[in-house]
Amino acid sequence: MKIFLSFILVLLMLSGSLNFAFSQEKQKKGIDQSLRKGETRETLEPSIFRDPMIREAYRVAKEIPWVLDSIYCYCQCKESPVFRHKSLLSCYVDDHAAQ
């Protein structure tokens, strides 16, 4: 799971670096909602986590929820009867991404 979290963190950091370009484009024509899977819950506050990598992942998730809601979660939580996540964003509305 640590490798998965590291992969997601790298992905989120790359996405975060592109955030400036996205924010300018978003101001021009709005966010494309067509790929969203429909997660409407808020992500957890990054400050509740002690681990700096986890805190950073949750911080980025809070900044770009539309990106994560457009990505399939490969940890199989969508298929799980326990989690039933809609997208990768769903992993950040609880502590699942930190595990």
Contacts in CASP RR format, 6 or more apart in sequence:
PFRMAT RR
TARGET T0000
AUTHOR 0000-0000-0000
METHOD contacts of the structure
MODEL  1
MKIFLSFILVLLMLSGSLNFAFSQEKQKKGIDQSLRKGETRETLEPSIFR
DPMIREAYRVAKEIPWVLDSIYCYCQCKESPVFRHKSLLSCYVDDHAAQ
1 75 0 8 1.000
1 99 0 8 1.000
4 74 0 8 1.000
4 75 0 8 1.000
5 53 0 8 1.000
5 54 0 8 1.000
5 57 0 8 1.000
5 97 0 8 1.000
5 98 0 8 1.000
6 53 0 8 1.000
8 57 0 8 1.000
8 88 0 8 1.000
8 97 0 8 1.000
9 53 0 8 1.000
9 56 0 8 1.000
9 57 0 8 1.000
12 56 0 8 1.000
12 57 0 8 1.000
12 60 0 8 1.000
12 61 0 8 1.000
12 64 0 8 1.000
12 68 0 8 1.000
13 56 0 8 1.000
13 60 0 8 1.000
15 60 0 8 1.000
15 64 0 8 1.000
15 67 0 8 1.000
16 60 0 8 1.000
16 63 0 8 1.000
16 64 0 8 1.000
19 63 0 8 1.000
19 64 0 8 1.000
22 64 0 8 1.000
22 67 0 8 1.000
31 66 0 8 1.000
33 66 0 8 1.000
35 69 0 8 1.000
35 70 0 8 1.000
36 66 0 8 1.000
36 69 0 8 1.000
36 70 0 8 1.000
36 87 0 8 1.000
37 69 0 8 1.000
37 70 0 8 1.000
37 86 0 8 1.000
37 87 0 8 1.000
37 89 0 8 1.000
38 69 0 8 1.000
38 86 0 8 1.000
38 87 0 8 1.000
39 65 0 8 1.000
39 69 0 8 1.000
39 85 0 8 1.000
39 86 0 8 1.000
39 87 0 8 1.000
39 89 0 8 1.000
39 90 0 8 1.000
39 93 0 8 1.000
41 90 0 8 1.000
41 93 0 8 1.000
42 93 0 8 1.000
43 58 0 8 1.000
43 61 0 8 1.000
43 62 0 8 1.000
43 65 0 8 1.000
43 89 0 8 1.000
43 92 0 8 1.000
43 93 0 8 1.000
44 58 0 8 1.000
44 92 0 8 1.000
44 93 0 8 1.000
44 94 0 8 1.000
44 95 0 8 1.000
45 58 0 8 1.000
45 62 0 8 1.000
46 55 0 8 1.000
46 56 0 8 1.000
46 58 0 8 1.000
46 59 0 8 1.000
46 62 0 8 1.000
47 55 0 8 1.000
49 55 0 8 1.000
49 58 0 8 1.000
49 98 0 8 1.000
51 98 0 8 1.000
54 97 0 8 1.000
54 98 0 8 1.000
57 92 0 8 1.000
57 97 0 8 1.000
57 98 0 8 1.000
58 92 0 8 1.000
58 97 0 8 1.000
58 98 0 8 1.000
61 68 0 8 1.000
61 89 0 8 1.000
61 92 0 8 1.000
61 97 0 8 1.000
62 92 0 8 1.000
65 89 0 8 1.000
68 87 0 8 1.000
68 88 0 8 1.000
68 89 0 8 1.000
68 92 0 8 1.000
69 86 0 8 1.000
69 87 0 8 1.000
69 88 0 8 1.000
69 89 0 8 1.000
70 87 0 8 1.000
71 87 0 8 1.000
71 88 0 8 1.000
71 89 0 8 1.000
72 78 0 8 1.000
72 87 0 8 1.000
72 88 0 8 1.000
73 85 0 8 1.000
73 87 0 8 1.000
73 88 0 8 1.000
73 90 0 8 1.000
73 91 0 8 1.000
75 91 0 8 1.000
75 96 0 8 1.000
77 83 0 8 1.000
77 84 0 8 1.000
77 85 0 8 1.000
77 90 0 8 1.000
77 91 0 8 1.000
77 96 0 8 1.000
78 84 0 8 1.000
78 85 0 8 1.000
78 86 0 8 1.000
78 87 0 8 1.000
78 90 0 8 1.000
83 90 0 8 1.000
83 96 0 8 1.000
85 91 0 8 1.000
85 96 0 8 1.000
90 96 0 8 1.000
91 97 0 8 1.000
END
